[in-house]
Amino acid sequence: MIRSIHALGLLLVIFVLAVVGCGRRQAPSTPSAHEIQEFTSAVNDGDAAIVDRLLSAKPGLVNVRLESGKTAVAVAREKGDSDMEDVLKRHGGHE
């Protein structure tokens, strides 16, 4: 009887962890105006290394609309900057 109670308790704990999610990561926070400005400047300057670093820290930046209303991928494509376009697409960027 005691073993079955312990087994039920263990099953309950496993069920709760499965439903609630043990160690679930929180969604990335929304980028701040400063982060968007920094990202926009790096895209416009063609600095793929900075863009890569920013996107690693803030994945939500990848598809923000720049001042032109275009995504960074669209801007990179228009400029013919294939390195920038590759970095952006690697981080999930699209037009």
Buried (B, 14 or more C-beta within 10 A) or exposed (E): EEEEEEEEEEEEEEEEEEEEEEEEEEEEEEBEEEBBEBBBEBBBEBBBEBBBEBBEEBBBBBBBEBEEEBBBBBBBBEEEBEBBBBBBEEBEBEE
